[in-house]
């Protein structure tokens, strides 16, 4: 039986900034915010589950900024980030929902494999996607992040799937397609929610067996494998 493993953000859920956002609150640019918030070492720390509270997580994200952030600002940043994730996980594009529902109706096993921290995954239980998934593997729960081959192996083990029957679908962030290939999976690059710059896209294509721009085409690819 075929098993499809999906990435979450920018694959199934579109993670957009809201009008009220972190960088506006702090009076800095989006780039400055992301350079601090997505610092590789800080991100790895929270994505592997070492940060246990939402407040502690935001404190770690602002630690690299060249100015002090007040307690009230931290509280507001937690609120803003939670609302952003809630919107991302509850407002799913109809084409994505339709495709996932159709795959499930055909008897395909579905599993989520996501690099996520405690806020990223907070609203998964109320997402309209969850009902179609047999399992969800979040990096903060298992202590490893994509593209570590072990997280894909763990996901396959949970669904009793072999690599030969496993398909990984993602936007390519965090070298996830390369990791999936190393685990023996068939890989699909989706550009439905986001398209990378030319150089990044060319690199991603080296690890992709298939590419889609229309999410509904995923059903046909899965059916053909």
C-alpha positions as CSV (number, residue, x, y, z in Angstrom):
1,X,0.0,0.0,0.0
2,X,1.3,3.5,-0.9
3,X,2.1,5.8,1.9
4,X,2.4,9.6,1.4
5,X,4.4,11.7,3.7
6,X,3.7,15.5,3.6
7,X,5.7,18.4,4.8
8,X,3.4,21.0,6.6
9,X,4.4,24.6,6.2
10,X,4.4,26.0,2.6
11,X,3.3,22.6,1.4
12,X,-0.1,22.1,3.1
13,X,-0.3,25.3,5.1
14,X,0.6,28.8,3.9
15,X,2.5,30.6,6.7
16,X,1.9,34.2,6.0
17,X,2.5,37.2,8.2
18,X,-0.6,39.0,9.4
19,X,-1.2,42.8,9.4
20,X,-0.2,42.7,13.1
21,X,3.2,40.9,13.0
22,X,6.4,40.4,15.0
23,X,8.7,42.8,13.1
24,X,6.2,45.7,13.0
25,X,5.7,45.3,16.8
26,X,9.4,45.6,17.3
27,X,9.9,48.4,14.8
28,X,12.4,46.4,12.6
29,X,12.4,45.0,9.1
30,X,11.1,41.6,8.2
31,X,14.7,40.6,7.3
32,X,16.0,41.7,10.6
33,X,13.3,39.7,12.4
34,X,13.9,36.6,10.4
35,X,17.6,36.8,10.8
36,X,17.1,36.7,14.6
37,X,14.2,34.4,14.8
38,X,15.5,31.8,12.3
39,X,19.1,31.8,13.4
40,X,20.1,28.2,12.7
41,X,21.3,27.3,16.2
42,X,18.3,29.0,17.9
43,X,15.9,27.3,15.5
44,X,17.5,23.9,16.0
45,X,17.2,24.3,19.8
46,X,13.4,24.9,19.7
47,X,12.7,22.6,16.7
48,X,14.2,19.6,18.6
49,X,12.0,20.2,21.6
50,X,14.5,21.7,24.0
51,X,12.3,24.8,24.5
52,X,9.3,23.8,26.7
53,X,7.3,27.0,26.9
54,X,5.9,29.5,24.4
55,X,7.4,32.5,26.3
56,X,10.8,30.9,26.5
57,X,10.6,30.2,22.7
58,X,10.0,33.9,21.9
59,X,12.7,35.0,24.3
60,X,15.2,32.8,22.4
61,X,14.0,34.2,19.1
62,X,14.7,37.8,20.1
63,X,18.0,37.0,21.8
64,X,20.0,38.0,18.8
65,X,18.5,41.5,18.4
66,X,20.8,44.5,19.3
67,X,18.3,46.0,21.7
68,X,16.3,44.9,24.8
69,X,12.8,43.6,24.3
70,X,10.4,44.3,27.2
71,X,8.3,41.7,29.0
72,X,5.1,43.2,27.6
73,X,6.5,42.9,24.1
74,X,7.4,39.3,24.6
75,X,3.9,38.6,25.8
76,X,2.5,40.3,22.7
77,X,4.9,38.4,20.4
78,X,3.6,35.1,21.8
79,X,0.1,36.2,21.1
80,X,0.9,37.3,17.5
81,X,2.8,34.1,16.7
82,X,0.1,31.9,18.1
83,X,-2.5,33.7,16.0
84,X,-0.3,33.4,12.9
85,X,0.0,29.6,13.3
86,X,-3.7,29.2,14.1
87,X,-4.6,31.0,10.9
88,X,-2.1,28.9,8.9
89,X,-3.4,25.6,10.2
90,X,-7.1,26.3,10.0
91,X,-7.4,28.2,6.7
92,X,-6.3,25.6,4.2
93,X,-6.6,26.1,0.5
94,X,-9.6,24.1,-1.0
95,X,-7.4,22.4,-3.6
96,X,-5.1,21.0,-0.9
97,X,-8.0,19.8,1.2
98,X,-9.7,18.2,-1.8
99,X,-6.5,16.4,-2.8
100,X,-5.7,15.1,0.6
101,X,-9.3,13.9,1.1
102,X,-9.2,12.2,-2.3
103,X,-6.0,10.4,-1.5
104,X,-7.4,9.2,1.8
105,X,-10.6,8.0,0.2
106,X,-8.5,5.8,-2.1
107,X,-7.0,4.1,0.8
108,X,-3.6,5.9,0.8
109,X,-1.9,6.1,4.2
110,X,-1.0,9.7,5.0
111,X,1.6,11.0,7.5
112,X,2.9,14.5,8.3
113,X,6.6,15.0,8.8
114,X,7.3,18.5,10.0
115,X,10.1,20.5,11.4
116,X,8.1,22.3,14.1
117,X,8.3,23.8,17.5
118,X,5.6,23.9,20.2
119,X,3.8,26.9,18.7
120,X,4.1,25.6,15.1
121,X,2.2,22.4,16.1
122,X,-0.2,23.9,18.6
123,X,-3.2,24.1,16.4
124,X,-2.8,20.8,14.4
125,X,-5.6,19.2,16.4
126,X,-8.1,21.7,15.1
127,X,-6.8,21.8,11.5
128,X,-9.3,20.5,8.9
129,X,-6.3,18.5,7.6
130,X,-5.9,16.3,10.7
131,X,-8.9,14.0,10.1
132,X,-7.2,12.7,6.9
133,X,-3.8,11.8,8.5
134,X,-2.9,8.5,10.1
135,X,0.0,10.0,11.9
136,X,2.0,13.2,12.5
137,X,5.7,13.3,13.3
138,X,6.8,16.7,14.6
139,X,10.5,17.3,15.1
140,X,10.0,18.9,18.6
141,X,8.4,15.6,19.7
142,X,11.1,13.3,18.4
143,X,14.2,15.4,18.9
144,X,15.4,15.3,15.3
145,X,14.8,17.6,12.3
146,X,14.7,17.1,8.5
147,X,16.9,16.4,6.6
148,X,18.1,13.8,9.2
149,X,17.4,10.4,7.6
150,X,16.2,9.1,11.0
151,X,13.1,11.2,11.1
152,X,11.9,9.8,7.8
153,X,12.8,6.3,8.9
154,X,10.8,6.8,12.1
155,X,7.8,8.1,10.2
156,X,7.9,5.0,7.9
157,X,8.2,2.8,10.9
158,X,5.1,4.3,12.5
159,X,3.0,3.5,9.5
160,X,4.7,0.2,8.8
161,X,5.7,1.5,5.4
162,X,8.7,0.4,3.3
163,X,10.8,3.0,1.5
164,X,9.8,1.6,-1.9
165,X,6.1,2.4,-1.3
166,X,6.8,5.8,0.4
167,X,6.4,9.2,-1.3
168,X,7.5,12.4,0.3
169,X,5.9,15.7,-0.8
170,X,7.3,19.1,0.2
171,X,8.3,22.6,-0.8
172,X,11.9,21.7,-0.3
173,X,12.8,23.7,2.7
174,X,15.5,22.4,5.1
175,X,16.8,20.1,2.3
176,X,13.9,17.9,3.1
177,X,13.8,16.3,-0.4
178,X,17.4,15.3,-0.2
179,X,16.8,13.8,3.2
180,X,13.8,11.9,1.9
181,X,15.8,10.6,-1.1
182,X,18.5,9.4,1.3
183,X,15.8,7.4,3.1
184,X,14.8,5.7,-0.1
185,X,11.6,7.6,-0.7
186,X,10.2,8.9,-4.0
187,X,10.2,12.7,-3.8
188,X,7.8,15.4,-5.1
189,X,8.5,19.1,-5.1
190,X,5.4,21.2,-4.8
191,X,5.4,24.8,-5.9
192,X,1.8,25.4,-5.3
193,X,2.1,27.7,-2.3
194,X,5.6,29.0,-2.9
195,X,8.2,29.2,-5.6
196,X,11.9,29.5,-4.7
197,X,14.4,31.7,-6.5
198,X,16.0,30.3,-9.6
199,X,19.3,29.1,-7.9
200,X,17.4,27.4,-5.0
201,X,14.9,25.8,-7.3
202,X,17.6,24.3,-9.5
203,X,19.2,22.8,-6.5
204,X,15.9,21.4,-5.2
205,X,15.2,19.8,-8.6
206,X,18.2,17.6,-8.2
207,X,16.5,15.8,-5.4
208,X,12.9,15.8,-6.9
209,X,11.6,12.9,-8.9
210,X,8.5,14.9,-9.7
211,X,7.4,18.6,-9.6
212,X,4.0,20.0,-9.4
213,X,2.6,23.6,-9.6
214,X,-1.0,22.5,-9.4
215,X,-1.6,20.7,-6.1
216,X,-4.4,18.5,-7.6
217,X,-1.7,16.9,-9.8
218,X,-0.3,15.2,-6.8
219,X,-3.2,12.7,-6.9
220,X,-2.3,11.7,-10.4
221,X,1.4,11.3,-9.5
222,X,0.6,9.1,-6.5
223,X,-1.7,7.0,-8.6
224,X,1.0,6.5,-11.3
225,X,3.7,5.3,-9.0
